[in-house]
Amino acid sequence: IGAMASAQSLTPQEQKLIAGAKAEGSVTLINPLFSDRTGQRMGAAFKKRYGLGDGFKFNNLRKGTGATVSQVRQEIRAGKFTVDVILVSSPSFFDAGAKRGAFLKLDSGYWKDSAEVAKAAGQYSSYPHVVTPLAYTFQPVWNSACPGMANFNVESYADTIKAGLKGKTISSDITKSFTYSNTVVALEKAGAVDFKKFWPDLKKTDPIVEFRTEPKMQMMISCQRPFDMWNLSGRVYQNVLKQPNLKGKIKIGSYKEGQVMLGNQVAVLKGSKSPNAGKLLVEFLLSKEGSDLFVEGEAIYSFRKGYKPPAAAAPYLMDLSQHKLIGLDDWVGAAKSFKSVRGEWTKNFR
């Protein structure tokens, strides 16, 4: 077996897929999440774990959430595939795809290790066609080194609209994002935040409107807008890796009203060029080794039961057992509320 993981440590499901994956010679994952660094490290570890050889090609294709879904929708309709596996947070897409028979049936040795926690966090999955290995959540992030921010702290949505914040805030453009819109729907359904009241209060702080998490991080780093109520702890982590002097200055809070967990689903496309390698990649993402790679790379959450994150990412992650986690009973139906929640936001910010 050589450099490959010893056969004892692989599940029967993994062992069954290796020969087919080797023969296929490549796998392409489309997703909005994994940075180039994570993609490179994941490719190397995937090849080594399964002894696929240096010639095997691992392609990490990164696009925005909407673009990821629309490319795969087009490929399914055309029956011509350039990608094998899709990973994205879009329950309505996966629900429709599973009903149409667009995904291969998985025989997973690892899903049982994540299914329980994913369900408890109110996440959508549809085994054996769709599993949910990971999630992120929007958290309050601020730069304590900017003027007037030294003693600032956020534990509640009430803290995001305090009097002293005028000219320091950002309003996330929920009209351009599934995940911001789902966050609003979930908080409202849980009775955690009344956005009809919240948006006018946020407006009084005179925010800048911005959509993507990375430009919002740069506004915080430069003190142009030192506080963002919805950013990603992983973005903080990636910027601290690039600029170590930011360590300790950029702070991450959480909301006592609850954190909406945005699960990312994964499926293998029926008709794709590398079905065995695709299924093997799903197993890798659900395994502890695969989880360690994406958690260390992106500071996001694995749903593996009893999971402990790698030391490098741990300071940027919440202990999920210590927080109120909010999901949705009906993620697919949530899309029906988008028009009204986006309309409320637009009334205030457009």
C-alpha positions as CSV (number, residue, x, y, z in Angstrom):
1,I,0.0,0.0,0.0
2,G,3.0,2.3,0.5
3,A,2.2,5.9,1.5
4,M,-1.6,5.2,1.5
5,A,-3.5,5.1,4.8
6,S,-3.3,1.6,6.1
7,A,-6.3,-0.5,5.0
8,Q,-7.4,-1.0,8.6
9,S,-8.0,2.7,9.0
10,L,-10.2,3.0,5.8
11,T,-13.9,2.0,5.8
12,P,-15.1,-0.9,3.5
13,Q,-16.9,1.9,1.5
14,E,-13.6,3.8,0.9
15,Q,-11.7,0.6,-0.1
16,K,-14.4,-0.3,-2.6
17,L,-14.0,3.0,-4.5
18,I,-10.2,3.3,-4.7
19,A,-9.6,1.2,-7.9
20,G,-12.4,3.1,-9.8
21,A,-11.1,6.5,-8.7
22,K,-7.6,5.6,-9.8
23,A,-8.8,4.6,-13.2
24,E,-10.8,7.9,-13.6
25,G,-7.6,9.9,-12.8
26,S,-9.2,13.1,-11.6
27,V,-12.0,14.8,-9.6
28,T,-13.5,18.3,-9.8
29,L,-15.2,19.9,-6.9
30,I,-17.2,23.1,-7.4
31,N,-17.8,25.2,-4.3
32,P,-17.8,28.8,-3.0
33,L,-15.7,28.2,0.0
34,F,-12.3,26.6,-0.1
35,S,-9.4,28.9,-0.6
36,D,-6.5,28.0,-3.0
37,R,-4.4,27.0,0.0
38,T,-7.1,24.7,1.3
39,G,-7.7,23.2,-2.2
40,Q,-4.0,22.4,-2.6
41,R,-3.6,20.8,0.8
42,M,-6.8,18.9,0.4
43,G,-5.7,17.5,-3.0
44,A,-2.4,16.3,-1.6
45,A,-4.0,14.7,1.4
46,F,-6.8,13.1,-0.7
47,K,-4.2,11.5,-3.1
48,K,-2.0,10.3,-0.3
49,R,-4.9,8.8,1.9
50,Y,-6.1,6.7,-1.0
51,G,-2.8,6.0,-2.8
52,L,-4.1,7.6,-6.0
53,G,-0.6,8.6,-7.2
54,D,0.9,11.9,-8.3
55,G,-0.7,11.8,-11.7
56,F,-4.2,12.1,-10.2
57,K,-5.7,15.6,-10.7
58,F,-7.7,17.3,-7.9
59,N,-9.5,20.4,-9.1
60,N,-10.9,22.9,-6.6
61,L,-13.2,25.2,-8.6
62,R,-14.3,28.2,-6.6
63,K,-17.2,30.5,-7.6
64,G,-19.8,32.5,-5.7
65,T,-22.8,30.7,-4.2
66,G,-25.2,31.7,-6.9
67,A,-22.8,31.0,-9.8
68,T,-21.9,27.6,-8.3
69,V,-25.6,26.6,-8.3
70,S,-26.4,28.0,-11.8
71,Q,-23.4,26.3,-13.5
72,V,-24.4,22.9,-12.1
73,R,-28.1,23.5,-12.9
74,Q,-27.1,24.1,-16.5
75,E,-24.8,21.0,-16.6
76,I,-27.6,18.8,-15.2
77,R,-30.1,20.2,-17.8
78,A,-27.6,19.7,-20.7
79,G,-26.5,16.3,-19.4
80,K,-22.8,17.4,-20.1
81,F,-20.6,17.5,-17.0
82,T,-17.3,19.4,-16.3
83,V,-17.7,18.9,-12.5
84,D,-18.2,15.8,-10.4
85,V,-19.1,17.1,-6.9
86,I,-21.0,20.2,-5.8
87,L,-20.6,21.7,-2.2
88,V,-22.7,24.8,-1.4
89,S,-25.3,26.1,1.0
90,S,-28.5,25.8,-1.0
91,P,-31.1,23.4,0.4
92,S,-33.7,24.2,-2.2
93,F,-31.2,23.3,-5.1
94,F,-30.3,20.0,-3.4
95,D,-33.9,19.2,-2.6
96,A,-35.0,19.7,-6.3
97,G,-31.9,17.8,-7.6
98,A,-32.6,14.8,-5.3
99,K,-36.2,14.7,-6.5
100,R,-35.2,14.8,-10.1
101,G,-32.7,12.0,-9.6
102,A,-29.7,14.2,-10.5
103,F,-27.4,12.8,-7.8
104,L,-25.7,9.5,-7.3
105,K,-26.7,7.3,-4.4
106,L,-24.0,7.4,-1.7
107,D,-23.1,4.4,0.4
108,S,-21.3,6.3,3.2
109,G,-19.3,4.8,6.0
110,Y,-18.9,8.2,7.8
111,W,-22.3,10.1,7.5
112,K,-23.4,8.4,10.7
113,D,-20.7,10.3,12.6
114,S,-22.2,13.7,11.5
115,A,-25.9,13.0,10.9
116,E,-27.0,13.5,14.6
117,V,-25.2,16.8,15.2
118,A,-26.4,18.2,11.8
119,K,-30.0,17.3,12.6
120,A,-29.7,18.8,16.2
121,A,-28.5,22.1,14.5
122,G,-31.6,22.1,12.3
123,Q,-29.8,21.4,9.0
124,Y,-31.1,20.1,5.7
125,S,-29.8,16.8,4.4
126,S,-31.3,14.0,2.2
127,Y,-29.3,10.8,2.6
128,P,-28.4,8.7,0.6
129,H,-28.2,11.5,-2.1
130,V,-27.2,14.6,-0.1
131,V,-25.1,15.0,3.0
132,T,-24.1,18.0,5.0
133,P,-20.4,17.8,6.2
134,L,-19.8,21.4,7.3
135,A,-21.3,24.8,8.2
136,Y,-20.5,28.4,8.8
137,T,-22.3,31.1,10.7
138,F,-22.3,34.9,10.6
139,Q,-20.8,36.5,13.7
140,P,-20.2,40.0,14.8
141,V,-16.6,41.1,14.0
142,W,-14.8,44.4,14.9
143,N,-11.5,46.1,15.0
144,S,-10.7,47.1,18.6
145,A,-7.7,49.1,17.5
146,C,-9.9,51.7,15.7
147,P,-10.9,55.0,17.4
148,G,-13.7,54.5,20.0
149,M,-13.7,50.7,19.7
150,A,-11.3,49.7,22.5
151,N,-14.1,48.7,25.0
152,F,-16.7,47.7,22.4
153,N,-18.2,44.2,22.8
154,V,-21.1,42.3,21.2
155,E,-23.2,39.6,22.9
156,S,-26.6,40.5,21.6
157,Y,-28.3,42.1,18.6
158,A,-29.0,45.1,20.8
159,D,-25.3,45.7,21.0
160,T,-25.0,46.2,17.2
161,I,-27.2,49.4,17.2
162,K,-25.7,51.2,20.2
163,A,-25.6,55.0,20.1
164,G,-21.8,55.3,19.8
165,L,-21.7,53.3,16.5
166,K,-22.8,56.1,14.1
167,G,-20.7,56.0,11.0
168,K,-18.9,52.7,12.1
169,T,-21.3,50.1,10.8
170,I,-22.0,48.0,7.7
171,S,-25.4,46.7,6.5
172,S,-25.0,43.3,4.6
173,D,-26.9,43.4,1.3
174,I,-29.3,40.6,1.9
175,T,-30.8,40.9,-1.7
176,K,-27.7,39.4,-3.2
177,S,-27.2,36.4,-0.9
178,F,-29.0,33.1,0.0
179,T,-27.1,32.8,3.2
180,Y,-27.9,36.4,4.6
181,S,-31.5,35.9,3.6
182,N,-31.7,32.5,5.3
183,T,-30.1,34.0,8.4
184,V,-32.9,36.6,8.6
185,V,-35.7,34.0,7.9
186,A,-34.3,31.7,10.6
187,L,-33.9,34.4,13.3
188,E,-37.4,35.7,12.6
189,K,-39.0,32.2,12.6
190,A,-37.2,31.5,16.0
191,G,-38.6,34.7,17.3
192,A,-35.1,35.9,18.1
193,V,-35.0,39.2,16.2
194,D,-37.8,41.5,14.9
195,F,-36.2,42.8,11.7
196,K,-39.1,45.2,11.1
197,K,-37.8,47.1,14.1
198,F,-34.2,46.2,13.8
199,W,-33.5,47.5,10.2
200,P,-34.7,51.1,11.0
201,D,-32.5,51.0,14.2
202,L,-29.5,49.9,12.2
203,K,-30.2,52.6,9.6
204,K,-29.8,55.3,12.4
205,T,-26.1,54.2,12.7
206,D,-25.7,55.4,9.0
207,P,-24.2,52.1,7.7
208,I,-22.4,51.4,4.4
209,V,-24.1,48.7,2.3
210,E,-21.8,45.9,1.2
211,F,-22.3,42.3,0.1
212,R,-19.1,40.2,0.3
213,T,-17.4,39.2,3.5
214,E,-13.9,40.0,2.3
215,P,-14.4,43.7,1.3
216,K,-16.2,44.1,4.6
217,M,-13.1,42.7,6.4
218,Q,-10.9,45.2,4.6
219,M,-13.2,48.1,5.7
220,M,-12.7,46.9,9.3
221,I,-9.0,46.5,9.0
222,S,-8.6,50.0,7.5
223,C,-11.0,51.5,10.2
224,Q,-13.2,52.8,7.4
225,R,-16.0,50.8,9.1
226,P,-14.7,49.1,12.2
227,F,-17.7,46.9,12.9
228,D,-19.6,44.3,10.8
229,M,-22.5,42.5,12.4
230,W,-22.3,39.6,10.0
231,N,-18.9,38.3,9.0
232,L,-17.0,35.0,9.2
233,S,-14.5,34.0,11.8
234,G,-12.6,32.2,9.0
235,R,-12.1,35.5,7.3
236,V,-10.5,36.9,10.5
237,Y,-8.3,33.8,10.7
238,Q,-7.2,34.1,7.0
239,N,-6.3,37.8,7.4
240,V,-4.4,37.2,10.6
241,L,-2.3,34.5,8.8
242,K,-1.5,37.2,6.2
243,Q,-0.9,40.0,8.7
244,P,0.1,38.6,12.1
245,N,0.0,42.2,13.6
246,L,-3.8,42.0,13.4
247,K,-3.9,39.1,16.0
248,G,-5.8,40.2,19.1
249,K,-7.0,43.4,17.5
250,I,-9.8,41.9,15.3
251,K,-12.4,40.6,17.8
252,I,-15.2,38.0,17.2
253,G,-18.4,37.9,19.2
254,S,-21.5,35.8,19.1
255,Y,-25.3,36.4,19.6
256,K,-27.1,35.1,22.7
257,E,-30.3,35.2,20.6
258,G,-28.8,32.3,18.7
259,Q,-26.3,31.6,15.9
260,V,-27.9,30.5,12.6
261,M,-25.9,27.5,11.3
262,L,-25.6,27.6,7.5
263,G,-24.9,24.0,6.5
264,N,-23.1,23.3,3.2
265,Q,-24.6,20.3,1.4
266,V,-22.6,18.0,-0.9
267,A,-23.7,15.6,-3.7
268,V,-22.1,13.7,-6.6
269,L,-23.6,14.4,-10.0
270,K,-25.2,11.5,-11.9
271,G,-23.5,11.3,-15.3
272,S,-20.2,13.0,-14.2
273,K,-16.9,11.7,-15.5
274,S,-15.5,10.5,-12.1
275,P,-18.3,8.9,-10.1
276,N,-16.0,6.8,-7.9
277,A,-13.6,9.6,-7.2
278,G,-16.6,11.9,-6.5
279,K,-18.0,9.5,-3.9
280,L,-14.5,9.0,-2.4
281,L,-14.2,12.8,-2.1
282,V,-17.5,13.0,-0.2
283,E,-16.2,10.3,2.2
284,F,-13.0,12.2,2.6
285,L,-14.9,15.4,3.6
286,L,-16.9,13.4,6.2
287,S,-13.8,11.8,7.6
288,K,-11.8,13.2,10.5
289,E,-8.8,13.8,8.3
290,G,-10.8,15.7,5.7
291,S,-12.6,17.7,8.4
292,D,-9.3,18.7,10.0
293,L,-8.2,20.1,6.6
294,F,-11.1,22.3,5.9
295,V,-11.5,23.4,9.5
296,E,-7.8,24.3,9.7
297,G,-8.0,26.1,6.3
298,E,-11.3,28.0,6.7
299,A,-12.1,28.1,10.4
300,I,-15.6,26.6,9.7
301,Y,-17.5,23.9,11.5
302,S,-17.6,20.1,11.1
303,F,-20.7,18.3,12.2
304,R,-18.7,15.2,13.4
305,K,-19.9,14.2,16.8
306,G,-17.4,15.1,19.6
307,Y,-15.1,16.8,17.0
308,K,-12.1,18.8,18.3
309,P,-10.7,21.4,15.8
310,P,-7.0,21.6,15.0
311,A,-5.1,24.0,17.4
312,A,-4.4,26.6,14.7
313,A,-8.2,27.2,14.0
314,A,-9.5,26.6,17.5
315,P,-9.3,30.2,18.8
316,Y,-11.5,31.3,15.9
317,L,-14.3,28.8,16.5
318,M,-17.2,28.6,18.9
319,D,-17.7,25.5,21.0
320,L,-21.1,24.6,19.4
321,S,-22.2,22.8,22.6
322,Q,-22.0,26.1,24.5
323,H,-24.2,28.1,22.1
324,K,-27.9,28.3,21.1
325,L,-27.9,27.0,17.5
326,I,-30.7,28.0,15.1
327,G,-31.6,26.1,12.0
328,L,-34.9,25.7,10.1
329,D,-37.5,23.0,10.0
330,D,-38.1,23.8,6.4
331,W,-35.1,25.2,4.5
332,V,-36.7,24.6,1.2
333,G,-39.8,26.6,2.1
334,A,-37.6,29.4,3.5
335,A,-36.9,30.6,0.0
336,K,-40.6,31.5,-0.3
337,S,-40.0,34.2,2.4
338,F,-37.1,35.8,0.6
339,K,-39.2,38.3,-1.3
340,S,-40.8,39.7,1.9
341,V,-37.6,39.8,4.1
342,R,-35.6,41.4,1.3
343,G,-38.5,43.9,0.7
344,E,-38.2,44.9,4.4
345,W,-34.5,45.4,4.1
346,T,-34.8,47.3,0.8
347,K,-37.4,49.7,2.4
348,N,-34.6,50.9,4.7
349,F,-31.4,50.7,2.6
350,R,-32.3,51.4,-1.0
